[in-house]
Amino acid sequence: MYFISKDEVNQWTEKLQLAMQSANISHFYELDKTLGKGQFGLVKLAYHKKNNKKVAIKQVKKRNMTHIEVF
């Protein structure tokens, strides 16, 4: 594929990731400070990039999980 600009590459990449449902959370949210920490991961304060709405996002460590637990 040929793209005219880096911006066009980024747009196509984002659309393909969304279509494959593999978009990175950082495309939608800006992560901020840690609100809490537990056995399985962290809870982070985040802001939606388009509407600046505040949310809490749980980051879970998948390293020690089985395939069934991850999905």
PyMOL Python script that loads the backbone (N, CA, C, O; Angstrom):
from pymol import cmd

cmd.read_pdbstr("""\
ATOM      1  N   MET A   1       0.834  -1.166   0.000  1.00  0.00           N
ATOM      2  CA  MET A   1       0.000   0.000   0.000  1.00  0.00           C
ATOM      3  C   MET A   1       0.889   1.242   0.000  1.00  0.00           C
ATOM      4  O   MET A   1       1.998   1.227   0.534  1.00  0.00           O
ATOM      5  N   TYR A   2       0.398   2.287  -0.591  1.00  0.00           N
ATOM      6  CA  TYR A   2       1.112   3.555  -0.633  1.00  0.00           C
ATOM      7  C   TYR A   2       0.280   4.626   0.065  1.00  0.00           C
ATOM      8  O   TYR A   2      -0.916   4.769  -0.189  1.00  0.00           O
ATOM      9  N   PHE A   3       0.935   5.373   0.944  1.00  0.00           N
ATOM     10  CA  PHE A   3       0.264   6.448   1.658  1.00  0.00           C
ATOM     11  C   PHE A   3       0.974   7.765   1.384  1.00  0.00           C
ATOM     12  O   PHE A   3       2.201   7.819   1.293  1.00  0.00           O
ATOM     13  N   ILE A   4       0.197   8.805   1.256  1.00  0.00           N
ATOM     14  CA  ILE A   4       0.738  10.129   0.958  1.00  0.00           C
ATOM     15  C   ILE A   4       1.420  10.739   2.175  1.00  0.00           C
ATOM     16  O   ILE A   4       2.422  11.441   2.042  1.00  0.00           O
ATOM     17  N   SER A   5       0.873  10.469   3.375  1.00  0.00           N
ATOM     18  CA  SER A   5       1.421  11.108   4.574  1.00  0.00           C
ATOM     19  C   SER A   5       1.434  10.136   5.746  1.00  0.00           C
ATOM     20  O   SER A   5       0.777   9.096   5.714  1.00  0.00           O
ATOM     21  N   LYS A   6       2.178  10.483   6.764  1.00  0.00           N
ATOM     22  CA  LYS A   6       2.220   9.703   8.006  1.00  0.00           C
ATOM     23  C   LYS A   6       0.843   9.706   8.670  1.00  0.00           C
ATOM     24  O   LYS A   6       0.435   8.711   9.269  1.00  0.00           O
ATOM     25  N   ASP A   7       0.136  10.823   8.563  1.00  0.00           N
ATOM     26  CA  ASP A   7      -1.208  10.928   9.122  1.00  0.00           C
ATOM     27  C   ASP A   7      -2.146   9.906   8.475  1.00  0.00           C
ATOM     28  O   ASP A   7      -2.960   9.282   9.157  1.00  0.00           O
ATOM     29  N   GLU A   8      -2.029   9.742   7.173  1.00  0.00           N
ATOM     30  CA  GLU A   8      -2.858   8.772   6.459  1.00  0.00           C
ATOM     31  C   GLU A   8      -2.536   7.344   6.913  1.00  0.00           C
ATOM     32  O   GLU A   8      -3.437   6.516   7.041  1.00  0.00           O
ATOM     33  N   VAL A   9      -1.268   7.060   7.153  1.00  0.00           N
ATOM     34  CA  VAL A   9      -0.860   5.748   7.666  1.00  0.00           C
ATOM     35  C   VAL A   9      -1.511   5.499   9.027  1.00  0.00           C
ATOM     36  O   VAL A   9      -2.049   4.422   9.283  1.00  0.00           O
ATOM     37  N   ASN A  10      -1.453   6.509   9.892  1.00  0.00           N
ATOM     38  CA  ASN A  10      -2.034   6.379  11.232  1.00  0.00           C
ATOM     39  C   ASN A  10      -3.540   6.171  11.176  1.00  0.00           C
ATOM     40  O   ASN A  10      -4.080   5.377  11.947  1.00  0.00           O
ATOM     41  N   GLN A  11      -4.224   6.864  10.281  1.00  0.00           N
ATOM     42  CA  GLN A  11      -5.673   6.709  10.143  1.00  0.00           C
ATOM     43  C   GLN A  11      -6.025   5.292   9.702  1.00  0.00           C
ATOM     44  O   GLN A  11      -6.926   4.671  10.267  1.00  0.00           O
ATOM     45  N   TRP A  12      -5.324   4.780   8.701  1.00  0.00           N
ATOM     46  CA  TRP A  12      -5.573   3.428   8.216  1.00  0.00           C
ATOM     47  C   TRP A  12      -5.264   2.394   9.292  1.00  0.00           C
ATOM     48  O   TRP A  12      -6.016   1.436   9.471  1.00  0.00           O
ATOM     49  N   THR A  13      -4.170   2.585   9.999  1.00  0.00           N
ATOM     50  CA  THR A  13      -3.789   1.650  11.058  1.00  0.00           C
ATOM     51  C   THR A  13      -4.853   1.596  12.138  1.00  0.00           C
ATOM     52  O   THR A  13      -5.227   0.512  12.586  1.00  0.00           O
ATOM     53  N   GLU A  14      -5.346   2.754  12.562  1.00  0.00           N
ATOM     54  CA  GLU A  14      -6.381   2.813  13.587  1.00  0.00           C
ATOM     55  C   GLU A  14      -7.663   2.133  13.121  1.00  0.00           C
ATOM     56  O   GLU A  14      -8.284   1.395  13.886  1.00  0.00           O
ATOM     57  N   LYS A  15      -8.062   2.373  11.883  1.00  0.00           N
ATOM     58  CA  LYS A  15      -9.287   1.758  11.354  1.00  0.00           C
ATOM     59  C   LYS A  15      -9.149   0.240  11.242  1.00  0.00           C
ATOM     60  O   LYS A  15     -10.099  -0.490  11.525  1.00  0.00           O
ATOM     61  N   LEU A  16      -7.982  -0.235  10.835  1.00  0.00           N
ATOM     62  CA  LEU A  16      -7.760  -1.677  10.737  1.00  0.00           C
ATOM     63  C   LEU A  16      -7.768  -2.327  12.123  1.00  0.00           C
ATOM     64  O   LEU A  16      -8.329  -3.409  12.300  1.00  0.00           O
ATOM     65  N   GLN A  17      -7.148  -1.669  13.099  1.00  0.00           N
ATOM     66  CA  GLN A  17      -7.143  -2.209  14.451  1.00  0.00           C
ATOM     67  C   GLN A  17      -8.553  -2.271  15.020  1.00  0.00           C
ATOM     68  O   GLN A  17      -8.911  -3.243  15.686  1.00  0.00           O
ATOM     69  N   LEU A  18      -9.347  -1.252  14.767  1.00  0.00           N
ATOM     70  CA  LEU A  18     -10.736  -1.264  15.234  1.00  0.00           C
ATOM     71  C   LEU A  18     -11.529  -2.380  14.565  1.00  0.00           C
ATOM     72  O   LEU A  18     -12.326  -3.054  15.219  1.00  0.00           O
ATOM     73  N   ALA A  19     -11.319  -2.576  13.277  1.00  0.00           N
ATOM     74  CA  ALA A  19     -12.025  -3.628  12.549  1.00  0.00           C
ATOM     75  C   ALA A  19     -11.638  -5.010  13.081  1.00  0.00           C
ATOM     76  O   ALA A  19     -12.463  -5.924  13.108  1.00  0.00           O
ATOM     77  N   MET A  20     -10.388  -5.156  13.501  1.00  0.00           N
ATOM     78  CA  MET A  20      -9.912  -6.434  14.034  1.00  0.00           C
ATOM     79  C   MET A  20     -10.154  -6.533  15.537  1.00  0.00           C
ATOM     80  O   MET A  20      -9.838  -7.551  16.151  1.00  0.00           O
ATOM     81  N   GLN A  21     -10.708  -5.488  16.126  1.00  0.00           N
ATOM     82  CA  GLN A  21     -10.963  -5.401  17.559  1.00  0.00           C
ATOM     83  C   GLN A  21      -9.687  -5.596  18.360  1.00  0.00           C
ATOM     84  O   GLN A  21      -9.686  -6.254  19.400  1.00  0.00           O
ATOM     85  N   SER A  22      -8.596  -5.014  17.863  1.00  0.00           N
ATOM     86  CA  SER A  22      -7.330  -5.104  18.579  1.00  0.00           C
ATOM     87  C   SER A  22      -6.755  -3.719  18.846  1.00  0.00           C
ATOM     88  O   SER A  22      -5.538  -3.556  18.936  1.00  0.00           O
ATOM     89  N   ALA A  23      -7.615  -2.734  18.971  1.00  0.00           N
ATOM     90  CA  ALA A  23      -7.151  -1.370  19.212  1.00  0.00           C
ATOM     91  C   ALA A  23      -6.538  -1.262  20.604  1.00  0.00           C
ATOM     92  O   ALA A  23      -7.002  -1.898  21.550  1.00  0.00           O
ATOM     93  N   ASN A  24      -5.524  -0.473  20.713  1.00  0.00           N
ATOM     94  CA  ASN A  24      -4.867  -0.234  21.984  1.00  0.00           C
ATOM     95  C   ASN A  24      -5.698   0.771  22.777  1.00  0.00           C
ATOM     96  O   ASN A  24      -6.231   1.727  22.214  1.00  0.00           O
ATOM     97  N   ILE A  25      -5.803   0.553  24.057  1.00  0.00           N
ATOM     98  CA  ILE A  25      -6.607   1.439  24.906  1.00  0.00           C
ATOM     99  C   ILE A  25      -6.106   2.878  24.859  1.00  0.00           C
ATOM    100  O   ILE A  25      -6.877   3.816  25.060  1.00  0.00           O
ATOM    101  N   SER A  26      -4.817   3.048  24.594  1.00  0.00           N
ATOM    102  CA  SER A  26      -4.250   4.402  24.542  1.00  0.00           C
ATOM    103  C   SER A  26      -4.770   5.207  23.350  1.00  0.00           C
ATOM    104  O   SER A  26      -4.574   6.421  23.297  1.00  0.00           O
ATOM    105  N   HIS A  27      -5.428   4.549  22.397  1.00  0.00           N
ATOM    106  CA  HIS A  27      -6.049   5.276  21.295  1.00  0.00           C
ATOM    107  C   HIS A  27      -7.266   6.056  21.768  1.00  0.00           C
ATOM    108  O   HIS A  27      -7.634   7.062  21.163  1.00  0.00           O
ATOM    109  N   PHE A  28      -7.890   5.597  22.845  1.00  0.00           N
ATOM    110  CA  PHE A  28      -9.128   6.190  23.325  1.00  0.00           C
ATOM    111  C   PHE A  28      -8.993   6.929  24.647  1.00  0.00           C
ATOM    112  O   PHE A  28      -9.720   7.888  24.908  1.00  0.00           O
ATOM    113  N   TYR A  29      -8.057   6.480  25.481  1.00  0.00           N
ATOM    114  CA  TYR A  29      -7.942   7.043  26.828  1.00  0.00           C
ATOM    115  C   TYR A  29      -6.522   7.498  27.126  1.00  0.00           C
ATOM    116  O   TYR A  29      -5.545   6.914  26.656  1.00  0.00           O
ATOM    117  N   GLU A  30      -6.439   8.555  27.920  1.00  0.00           N
ATOM    118  CA  GLU A  30      -5.165   9.052  28.441  1.00  0.00           C
ATOM    119  C   GLU A  30      -5.091   8.580  29.889  1.00  0.00           C
ATOM    120  O   GLU A  30      -5.877   9.016  30.730  1.00  0.00           O
ATOM    121  N   LEU A  31      -4.136   7.678  30.182  1.00  0.00           N
ATOM    122  CA  LEU A  31      -4.010   7.144  31.533  1.00  0.00           C
ATOM    123  C   LEU A  31      -3.348   8.165  32.438  1.00  0.00           C
ATOM    124  O   LEU A  31      -2.441   8.890  32.030  1.00  0.00           O
ATOM    125  N   ASP A  32      -3.825   8.206  33.686  1.00  0.00           N
ATOM    126  CA  ASP A  32      -3.306   9.153  34.672  1.00  0.00           C
ATOM    127  C   ASP A  32      -2.799   8.374  35.878  1.00  0.00           C
ATOM    128  O   ASP A  32      -2.173   7.326  35.720  1.00  0.00           O
ATOM    129  N   LYS A  33      -3.058   8.867  37.061  1.00  0.00           N
ATOM    130  CA  LYS A  33      -2.489   8.284  38.273  1.00  0.00           C
ATOM    131  C   LYS A  33      -3.141   6.950  38.637  1.00  0.00           C
ATOM    132  O   LYS A  33      -4.242   6.632  38.187  1.00  0.00           O
ATOM    133  N   THR A  34      -2.430   6.176  39.466  1.00  0.00           N
ATOM    134  CA  THR A  34      -2.933   4.912  39.970  1.00  0.00           C
ATOM    135  C   THR A  34      -3.876   5.180  41.137  1.00  0.00           C
ATOM    136  O   THR A  34      -3.529   5.892  42.080  1.00  0.00           O
ATOM    137  N   LEU A  35      -5.080   4.596  41.061  1.00  0.00           N
ATOM    138  CA  LEU A  35      -6.068   4.768  42.112  1.00  0.00           C
ATOM    139  C   LEU A  35      -5.995   3.652  43.153  1.00  0.00           C
ATOM    140  O   LEU A  35      -6.310   3.861  44.324  1.00  0.00           O
ATOM    141  N   GLY A  36      -5.580   2.479  42.716  1.00  0.00           N
ATOM    142  CA  GLY A  36      -5.510   1.345  43.626  1.00  0.00           C
ATOM    143  C   GLY A  36      -4.653   0.239  43.057  1.00  0.00           C
ATOM    144  O   GLY A  36      -4.372   0.202  41.859  1.00  0.00           O
ATOM    145  N   LYS A  37      -4.238  -0.668  43.934  1.00  0.00           N
ATOM    146  CA  LYS A  37      -3.378  -1.767  43.522  1.00  0.00           C
ATOM    147  C   LYS A  37      -3.851  -3.021  44.235  1.00  0.00           C
ATOM    148  O   LYS A  37      -4.131  -2.993  45.434  1.00  0.00           O
ATOM    149  N   GLY A  38      -3.941  -4.132  43.493  1.00  0.00           N
ATOM    150  CA  GLY A  38      -4.387  -5.386  44.078  1.00  0.00           C
ATOM    151  C   GLY A  38      -3.541  -6.546  43.612  1.00  0.00           C
ATOM    152  O   GLY A  38      -2.509  -6.361  42.966  1.00  0.00           O
ATOM    153  N   GLN A  39      -3.983  -7.737  43.942  1.00  0.00           N
ATOM    154  CA  GLN A  39      -3.246  -8.954  43.607  1.00  0.00           C
ATOM    155  C   GLN A  39      -3.124  -9.159  42.097  1.00  0.00           C
ATOM    156  O   GLN A  39      -2.116  -9.680  41.620  1.00  0.00           O
ATOM    157  N   PHE A  40      -4.142  -8.753  41.349  1.00  0.00           N
ATOM    158  CA  PHE A  40      -4.161  -9.037  39.911  1.00  0.00           C
ATOM    159  C   PHE A  40      -3.751  -7.859  39.038  1.00  0.00           C
ATOM    160  O   PHE A  40      -3.559  -8.037  37.835  1.00  0.00           O
ATOM    161  N   GLY A  41      -3.611  -6.666  39.598  1.00  0.00           N
ATOM    162  CA  GLY A  41      -3.218  -5.535  38.768  1.00  0.00           C
ATOM    163  C   GLY A  41      -3.486  -4.201  39.426  1.00  0.00           C
ATOM    164  O   GLY A  41      -3.558  -4.091  40.650  1.00  0.00           O
ATOM    165  N   LEU A  42      -3.634  -3.181  38.583  1.00  0.00           N
ATOM    166  CA  LEU A  42      -3.814  -1.802  39.027  1.00  0.00           C
ATOM    167  C   LEU A  42      -5.132  -1.234  38.532  1.00  0.00           C
ATOM    168  O   LEU A  42      -5.677  -1.693  37.528  1.00  0.00           O
ATOM    169  N   VAL A  43      -5.641  -0.231  39.240  1.00  0.00           N
ATOM    170  CA  VAL A  43      -6.776   0.558  38.757  1.00  0.00           C
ATOM    171  C   VAL A  43      -6.239   1.966  38.532  1.00  0.00           C
ATOM    172  O   VAL A  43      -5.696   2.593  39.441  1.00  0.00           O
ATOM    173  N   LYS A  44      -6.403   2.454  37.298  1.00  0.00           N
ATOM    174  CA  LYS A  44      -5.856   3.752  36.914  1.00  0.00           C
ATOM    175  C   LYS A  44      -6.986   4.734  36.600  1.00  0.00           C
ATOM    176  O   LYS A  44      -8.031   4.357  36.069  1.00  0.00           O
ATOM    177  N   LEU A  45      -6.754   5.987  36.938  1.00  0.00           N
ATOM    178  CA  LEU A  45      -7.629   7.059  36.506  1.00  0.00           C
ATOM    179  C   LEU A  45      -7.296   7.333  35.049  1.00  0.00           C
ATOM    180  O   LEU A  45      -6.124   7.347  34.673  1.00  0.00           O
ATOM    181  N   ALA A  46      -8.322   7.551  34.221  1.00  0.00           N
ATOM    182  CA  ALA A  46      -8.092   7.827  32.802  1.00  0.00           C
ATOM    183  C   ALA A  46      -9.122   8.832  32.309  1.00  0.00           C
ATOM    184  O   ALA A  46     -10.176   9.020  32.916  1.00  0.00           O
ATOM    185  N   TYR A  47      -8.789   9.473  31.196  1.00  0.00           N
ATOM    186  CA  TYR A  47      -9.681  10.451  30.576  1.00  0.00           C
ATOM    187  C   TYR A  47      -9.909  10.055  29.126  1.00  0.00           C
ATOM    188  O   TYR A  47      -8.961   9.761  28.398  1.00  0.00           O
ATOM    189  N   HIS A  48     -11.179  10.049  28.708  1.00  0.00           N
ATOM    190  CA  HIS A  48     -11.510   9.764  27.312  1.00  0.00           C
ATOM    191  C   HIS A  48     -10.978  10.905  26.460  1.00  0.00           C
ATOM    192  O   HIS A  48     -11.200  12.073  26.781  1.00  0.00           O
ATOM    193  N   LYS A  49     -10.284  10.585  25.390  1.00  0.00           N
ATOM    194  CA  LYS A  49      -9.622  11.609  24.579  1.00  0.00           C
ATOM    195  C   LYS A  49     -10.589  12.524  23.834  1.00  0.00           C
ATOM    196  O   LYS A  49     -10.266  13.687  23.592  1.00  0.00           O
ATOM    197  N   LYS A  50     -11.766  12.024  23.469  1.00  0.00           N
ATOM    198  CA  LYS A  50     -12.690  12.860  22.696  1.00  0.00           C
ATOM    199  C   LYS A  50     -13.567  13.755  23.564  1.00  0.00           C
ATOM    200  O   LYS A  50     -13.798  14.916  23.226  1.00  0.00           O
ATOM    201  N   ASN A  51     -14.057  13.215  24.687  1.00  0.00           N
ATOM    202  CA  ASN A  51     -14.984  14.021  25.488  1.00  0.00           C
ATOM    203  C   ASN A  51     -14.446  14.360  26.878  1.00  0.00           C
ATOM    204  O   ASN A  51     -15.138  14.998  27.671  1.00  0.00           O
ATOM    205  N   ASN A  52     -13.217  13.939  27.178  1.00  0.00           N
ATOM    206  CA  ASN A  52     -12.531  14.228  28.437  1.00  0.00           C
ATOM    207  C   ASN A  52     -13.261  13.677  29.662  1.00  0.00           C
ATOM    208  O   ASN A  52     -13.042  14.148  30.778  1.00  0.00           O
ATOM    209  N   LYS A  53     -14.133  12.677  29.459  1.00  0.00           N
ATOM    210  CA  LYS A  53     -14.857  12.065  30.573  1.00  0.00           C
ATOM    211  C   LYS A  53     -13.893  11.231  31.411  1.00  0.00           C
ATOM    212  O   LYS A  53     -13.047  10.517  30.873  1.00  0.00           O
ATOM    213  N   LYS A  54     -14.028  11.329  32.728  1.00  0.00           N
ATOM    214  CA  LYS A  54     -13.174  10.625  33.665  1.00  0.00           C
ATOM    215  C   LYS A  54     -13.697   9.204  33.861  1.00  0.00           C
ATOM    216  O   LYS A  54     -14.896   9.005  34.058  1.00  0.00           O
ATOM    217  N   VAL A  55     -12.797   8.208  33.809  1.00  0.00           N
ATOM    218  CA  VAL A  55     -13.155   6.809  34.025  1.00  0.00           C
ATOM    219  C   VAL A  55     -12.059   6.126  34.841  1.00  0.00           C
ATOM    220  O   VAL A  55     -10.957   6.655  34.986  1.00  0.00           O
ATOM    221  N   ALA A  56     -12.372   4.962  35.362  1.00  0.00           N
ATOM    222  CA  ALA A  56     -11.375   4.118  36.021  1.00  0.00           C
ATOM    223  C   ALA A  56     -11.150   2.902  35.127  1.00  0.00           C
ATOM    224  O   ALA A  56     -12.105   2.289  34.651  1.00  0.00           O
ATOM    225  N   ILE A  57      -9.896   2.560  34.904  1.00  0.00           N
ATOM    226  CA  ILE A  57      -9.546   1.426  34.049  1.00  0.00           C
ATOM    227  C   ILE A  57      -8.708   0.451  34.867  1.00  0.00           C
ATOM    228  O   ILE A  57      -7.728   0.834  35.506  1.00  0.00           O
ATOM    229  N   LYS A  58      -9.110  -0.807  34.835  1.00  0.00           N
ATOM    230  CA  LYS A  58      -8.360  -1.839  35.561  1.00  0.00           C
ATOM    231  C   LYS A  58      -7.362  -2.488  34.616  1.00  0.00           C
ATOM    232  O   LYS A  58      -7.735  -3.001  33.561  1.00  0.00           O
ATOM    233  N   GLN A  59      -6.109  -2.463  34.996  1.00  0.00           N
ATOM    234  CA  GLN A  59      -5.052  -3.134  34.240  1.00  0.00           C
ATOM    235  C   GLN A  59      -4.775  -4.465  34.926  1.00  0.00           C
ATOM    236  O   GLN A  59      -4.391  -4.501  36.095  1.00  0.00           O
ATOM    237  N   VAL A  60      -4.972  -5.561  34.191  1.00  0.00           N
ATOM    238  CA  VAL A  60      -4.811  -6.892  34.750  1.00  0.00           C
ATOM    239  C   VAL A  60      -3.569  -7.542  34.152  1.00  0.00           C
ATOM    240  O   VAL A  60      -3.334  -7.462  32.946  1.00  0.00           O
ATOM    241  N   LYS A  61      -2.785  -8.180  34.999  1.00  0.00           N
ATOM    242  CA  LYS A  61      -1.599  -8.904  34.542  1.00  0.00           C
ATOM    243  C   LYS A  61      -2.042 -10.231  33.935  1.00  0.00           C
ATOM    244  O   LYS A  61      -2.591 -11.083  34.634  1.00  0.00           O
ATOM    245  N   LYS A  62      -1.805 -10.408  32.642  1.00  0.00           N
ATOM    246  CA  LYS A  62      -2.221 -11.630  31.962  1.00  0.00           C
ATOM    247  C   LYS A  62      -1.133 -12.699  31.968  1.00  0.00           C
ATOM    248  O   LYS A  62      -1.375 -13.837  31.567  1.00  0.00           O
ATOM    249  N   ARG A  63       0.046 -12.340  32.416  1.00  0.00           N
ATOM    250  CA  ARG A  63       1.212 -13.228  32.346  1.00  0.00           C
ATOM    251  C   ARG A  63       0.953 -14.587  32.986  1.00  0.00           C
ATOM    252  O   ARG A  63       1.314 -15.613  32.411  1.00  0.00           O
ATOM    253  N   ASN A  64       0.337 -14.613  34.160  1.00  0.00           N
ATOM    254  CA  ASN A  64       0.150 -15.878  34.892  1.00  0.00           C
ATOM    255  C   ASN A  64      -1.228 -16.491  34.676  1.00  0.00           C
ATOM    256  O   ASN A  64      -1.583 -17.449  35.363  1.00  0.00           O
ATOM    257  N   MET A  65      -2.007 -15.969  33.751  1.00  0.00           N
ATOM    258  CA  MET A  65      -3.348 -16.489  33.490  1.00  0.00           C
ATOM    259  C   MET A  65      -3.312 -17.569  32.404  1.00  0.00           C
ATOM    260  O   MET A  65      -2.429 -17.585  31.546  1.00  0.00           O
ATOM    261  N   THR A  66      -4.286 -18.460  32.467  1.00  0.00           N
ATOM    262  CA  THR A  66      -4.436 -19.442  31.393  1.00  0.00           C
ATOM    263  C   THR A  66      -5.159 -18.776  30.224  1.00  0.00           C
ATOM    264  O   THR A  66      -5.695 -17.677  30.368  1.00  0.00           O
ATOM    265  N   HIS A  67      -5.172 -19.426  29.091  1.00  0.00           N
ATOM    266  CA  HIS A  67      -5.849 -18.900  27.890  1.00  0.00           C
ATOM    267  C   HIS A  67      -7.326 -18.634  28.177  1.00  0.00           C
ATOM    268  O   HIS A  67      -7.864 -17.622  27.727  1.00  0.00           O
ATOM    269  N   ILE A  68      -7.978 -19.507  28.905  1.00  0.00           N
ATOM    270  CA  ILE A  68      -9.402 -19.357  29.219  1.00  0.00           C
ATOM    271  C   ILE A  68      -9.641 -18.127  30.083  1.00  0.00           C
ATOM    272  O   ILE A  68     -10.610 -17.401  29.861  1.00  0.00           O
ATOM    273  N   GLU A  69      -8.780 -17.879  31.062  1.00  0.00           N
ATOM    274  CA  GLU A  69      -8.942 -16.742  31.965  1.00  0.00           C
ATOM    275  C   GLU A  69      -8.761 -15.410  31.245  1.00  0.00           C
ATOM    276  O   GLU A  69      -9.405 -14.427  31.609  1.00  0.00           O
ATOM    277  N   VAL A  70      -7.904 -15.357  30.239  1.00  0.00           N
ATOM    278  CA  VAL A  70      -7.639 -14.112  29.513  1.00  0.00           C
ATOM    279  C   VAL A  70      -8.850 -13.694  28.703  1.00  0.00           C
ATOM    280  O   VAL A  70      -9.158 -12.504  28.640  1.00  0.00           O
ATOM    281  N   PHE A  71      -9.545 -14.631  28.084  1.00  0.00           N
ATOM    282  CA  PHE A  71     -10.690 -14.311  27.247  1.00  0.00           C
ATOM    283  C   PHE A  71     -11.935 -14.673  27.964  1.00  0.00           C
ATOM    284  O   PHE A  71     -13.030 -14.486  27.434  1.00  0.00           O
TER     285      PHE A  71
END
""", "prot")
cmd.dss("prot")
cmd.show_as("cartoon", "prot")
cmd.util.cbc("prot")
cmd.orient("prot")
